[in-house]
Amino acid sequence: MRRPSPAEVLRALPEPVAALVQRVLAAAEVHGVGVHLVGGPVRDLLLGRPVRDVDLLVEPAGERGAAALAREVATKDLRLVRHDRFGTVTLRGEDALVDLATARRETYAHDGALPEVAPGSLEEDLQRRDFTVNALALPLSATARRAHSGIVGVERSLEDLEARRLRILHGRSFHDDPTRALRAARFAPRLGFTLTRDSRAALRGALRDGAFGQVSGERWRREFTKLFDDAREGLDPARALRLLDEWHVLAALEPGLSFDRSAAPALRRLGRAVAEPPWPPVRWRPWVSGLATWLEPLAPALRRRALRRFAVRGEHAGLILDFHRHRSRWLAALERARGRGSVDAVLIDADEHSLHALHAVAPPALRRRIARWAREDRGRRLPINGRDLLEMGLEGPAVGRTLQRIRTGVLDGTVGSRDEALALAQELMRRRGRRGGVRKAKPRR
């Protein structure tokens, strides 16, 4: 394959990211440091896919590696974060992020362990990667281009890229890092690639030898987070989960864990919502909605065990477990709802994660109701507030109930102004009398 020029690479990047890469390359030129674009960004560039993330590999000159180069570039508007355990550093600006790493090699103390890293060569760095199509480096700085005449890769990198194959670099790759199985399940459907026969055999060997049990729940949760986030790049989460099920990875993570094919349409819809949200999401973590949708058809005890295995605790675990209990009630109430105010009363207390999961599992007519409510009605401001009702003499739970009645009227179009809202509140007070929280109003000053 033809080696793209640095100018072509920069044109393929979002403008703020390209500007940041240019600053790194300028500093590299001053100090004679070799800088390469490496890994997935090279793969995507050669495939003609959009390049969103930028990973730069630094061949150090003397003591000048990734951290020193990043310090040369950092300013008060450009945050620098070091990850010394892995020899990497991140440059983060307002609209741009670039990861830099000094060329390194890795060793694993045992199956599934986090790697021990040490300085290494470019070739050693490529050899530690997950798949041949990700073991590619594209020289960018003048020093790097003088040292390497073309694209640098391991054996069969470009051949596998052209044939759209995922191939591990050595027979114990899945033993060293079992999370590579989840990466294979993400890359294969997203890129249209196939895991090679020898790689599948190596995966079966790692499963047989119990390597997957050596990986912490936090690491698995991070991989599932990426699985659902990858929908932004075109991945159908259902296809990735189906592969993991067919490869027997899910059952290795937790006995009995599987992918129920009945969840596939909902997960596909959820993936589309991640890529193109049907409403502006509010503090949404797609993986929470994704796990709720995937695990919902499974037995309650299995759901709880799976969440413990993935180290999902606290509020997020509660939301995922509760979704099974709320789902049917919400859908039945939405089916009965007449008018936008009634829909609001059903959905007003739903959290963002459950709302997206509900939208994914709902039939078409109810999906339209949910999306319209989230887009247009959820943020609707009322012409009066709780303080107004307190001044009128309402107190306690009666304030909330009255505000909800007024909100229903606003959404249904029967209340259109502040005066009409106040009149409705007065009418509700007369009906309630002094029972249920009406007190004598304080005189206005």
ChimeraX attribute file (.defattr): number of C-alpha atoms within 10 A of each C-alpha:
attribute: neighborCount
match mode: 1-to-1
recipient: residues
	/A:1	9
	/A:2	7
	/A:3	14
	/A:4	16
	/A:5	13
	/A:6	19
	/A:7	11
	/A:8	11
	/A:9	19
	/A:10	17
	/A:11	11
	/A:12	17
	/A:13	19
	/A:14	15
	/A:15	13
	/A:16	14
	/A:17	21
	/A:18	19
	/A:19	14
	/A:20	22
	/A:21	25
	/A:22	17
	/A:23	15
	/A:24	24
	/A:25	22
	/A:26	16
	/A:27	18
	/A:28	28
	/A:29	15
	/A:30	8
	/A:31	14
	/A:32	19
	/A:33	23
	/A:34	26
	/A:35	31
	/A:36	27
	/A:37	23
	/A:38	27
	/A:39	24
	/A:40	19
	/A:41	24
	/A:42	25
	/A:43	22
	/A:44	17
	/A:45	16
	/A:46	17
	/A:47	13
	/A:48	10
	/A:49	14
	/A:50	13
	/A:51	17
	/A:52	15
	/A:53	15
	/A:54	21
	/A:55	20
	/A:56	28
	/A:57	27
	/A:58	28
	/A:59	24
	/A:60	23
	/A:61	12
	/A:62	9
	/A:63	8
	/A:64	17
	/A:65	24
	/A:66	28
	/A:67	23
	/A:68	13
	/A:69	22
	/A:70	27
	/A:71	15
	/A:72	14
	/A:73	19
	/A:74	17
	/A:75	12
	/A:76	7
	/A:77	9
	/A:78	17
	/A:79	16
	/A:80	18
	/A:81	14
	/A:82	17
	/A:83	11
	/A:84	10
	/A:85	10
	/A:86	16
	/A:87	18
	/A:88	21
	/A:89	23
	/A:90	20
	/A:91	23
	/A:92	18
	/A:93	18
	/A:94	9
	/A:95	10
	/A:96	19
	/A:97	19
	/A:98	19
	/A:99	19
	/A:100	26
	/A:101	25
	/A:102	27
	/A:103	25
	/A:104	24
	/A:105	20
	/A:106	17
	/A:107	13
	/A:108	14
	/A:109	10
	/A:110	13
	/A:111	22
	/A:112	22
	/A:113	17
	/A:114	17
	/A:115	18
	/A:116	13
	/A:117	16
	/A:118	14
	/A:119	16
	/A:120	15
	/A:121	15
	/A:122	20
	/A:123	17
	/A:124	15
	/A:125	21
	/A:126	24
	/A:127	22
	/A:128	17
	/A:129	20
	/A:130	23
	/A:131	26
	/A:132	26
	/A:133	28
	/A:134	25
	/A:135	27
	/A:136	27
	/A:137	28
	/A:138	28
	/A:139	27
	/A:140	26
	/A:141	23
	/A:142	18
	/A:143	18
	/A:144	20
	/A:145	18
	/A:146	12
	/A:147	10
	/A:148	14
	/A:149	11
	/A:150	15
	/A:151	19
	/A:152	20
	/A:153	21
	/A:154	19
	/A:155	13
	/A:156	14
	/A:157	21
	/A:158	21
	/A:159	13
	/A:160	18
	/A:161	19
	/A:162	13
	/A:163	10
	/A:164	18
	/A:165	21
	/A:166	26
	/A:167	24
	/A:168	25
	/A:169	22
	/A:170	15
	/A:171	15
	/A:172	16
	/A:173	22
	/A:174	26
	/A:175	24
	/A:176	21
	/A:177	22
	/A:178	25
	/A:179	19
	/A:180	19
	/A:181	24
	/A:182	20
	/A:183	17
	/A:184	23
	/A:185	24
	/A:186	27
	/A:187	19
	/A:188	19
	/A:189	18
	/A:190	18
	/A:191	17
	/A:192	11
	/A:193	19
	/A:194	17
	/A:195	18
	/A:196	15
	/A:197	12
	/A:198	13
	/A:199	22
	/A:200	17
	/A:201	12
	/A:202	19
	/A:203	25
	/A:204	15
	/A:205	16
	/A:206	23
	/A:207	21
	/A:208	11
	/A:209	12
	/A:210	15
	/A:211	21
	/A:212	25
	/A:213	16
	/A:214	14
	/A:215	17
	/A:216	15
	/A:217	18
	/A:218	13
	/A:219	14
	/A:220	19
	/A:221	17
	/A:222	14
	/A:223	20
	/A:224	23
	/A:225	17
	/A:226	16
	/A:227	25
	/A:228	26
	/A:229	20
	/A:230	20
	/A:231	22
	/A:232	15
	/A:233	15
	/A:234	15
	/A:235	26
	/A:236	24
	/A:237	28
	/A:238	26
	/A:239	18
	/A:240	22
	/A:241	25
	/A:242	18
	/A:243	20
	/A:244	21
	/A:245	18
	/A:246	13
	/A:247	17
	/A:248	16
	/A:249	21
	/A:250	21
	/A:251	16
	/A:252	19
	/A:253	20
	/A:254	19
	/A:255	11
	/A:256	14
	/A:257	20
	/A:258	22
	/A:259	21
	/A:260	16
	/A:261	12
	/A:262	10
	/A:263	17
	/A:264	20
	/A:265	14
	/A:266	22
	/A:267	26
	/A:268	18
	/A:269	19
	/A:270	28
	/A:271	27
	/A:272	19
	/A:273	19
	/A:274	25
	/A:275	16
	/A:276	12
	/A:277	14
	/A:278	18
	/A:279	15
	/A:280	11
	/A:281	16
	/A:282	10
	/A:283	9
	/A:284	16
	/A:285	16
	/A:286	24
	/A:287	21
	/A:288	22
	/A:289	25
	/A:290	29
	/A:291	22
	/A:292	26
	/A:293	24
	/A:294	24
	/A:295	24
	/A:296	21
	/A:297	15
	/A:298	15
	/A:299	12
	/A:300	14
	/A:301	9
	/A:302	16
	/A:303	23
	/A:304	16
	/A:305	15
	/A:306	21
	/A:307	21
	/A:308	14
	/A:309	17
	/A:310	19
	/A:311	17
	/A:312	18
	/A:313	11
	/A:314	8
	/A:315	9
	/A:316	18
	/A:317	18
	/A:318	13
	/A:319	18
	/A:320	26
	/A:321	20
	/A:322	14
	/A:323	21
	/A:324	20
	/A:325	12
	/A:326	14
	/A:327	17
	/A:328	13
	/A:329	12
	/A:330	19
	/A:331	19
	/A:332	12
	/A:333	15
	/A:334	22
	/A:335	14
	/A:336	11
	/A:337	16
	/A:338	11
	/A:339	14
	/A:340	18
	/A:341	21
	/A:342	18
	/A:343	24
	/A:344	22
	/A:345	16
	/A:346	17
	/A:347	18
	/A:348	15
	/A:349	9
	/A:350	13
	/A:351	13
	/A:352	18
	/A:353	23
	/A:354	24
	/A:355	22
	/A:356	31
	/A:357	26
	/A:358	26
	/A:359	22
	/A:360	24
	/A:361	20
	/A:362	20
	/A:363	13
	/A:364	11
	/A:365	10
	/A:366	18
	/A:367	19
	/A:368	14
	/A:369	20
	/A:370	25
	/A:371	19
	/A:372	16
	/A:373	21
	/A:374	22
	/A:375	15
	/A:376	11
	/A:377	19
	/A:378	15
	/A:379	9
	/A:380	12
	/A:381	10
	/A:382	18
	/A:383	17
	/A:384	18
	/A:385	15
	/A:386	14
	/A:387	12
	/A:388	14
	/A:389	22
	/A:390	18
	/A:391	15
	/A:392	20
	/A:393	18
	/A:394	25
	/A:395	17
	/A:396	11
	/A:397	10
	/A:398	19
	/A:399	20
	/A:400	15
	/A:401	12
	/A:402	20
	/A:403	18
	/A:404	17
	/A:405	16
	/A:406	27
	/A:407	24
	/A:408	20
	/A:409	21
	/A:410	22
	/A:411	22
	/A:412	15
	/A:413	12
	/A:414	14
	/A:415	20
	/A:416	15
	/A:417	13
	/A:418	13
	/A:419	12
	/A:420	17
	/A:421	24
	/A:422	18
	/A:423	14
	/A:424	18
	/A:425	22
	/A:426	17
	/A:427	12
	/A:428	16
	/A:429	22
	/A:430	11
	/A:431	10
	/A:432	13
	/A:433	12
	/A:434	13
	/A:435	10
	/A:436	13
	/A:437	15
	/A:438	20
	/A:439	16
	/A:440	11
	/A:441	12
	/A:442	10
	/A:443	7
	/A:444	6
	/A:445	3
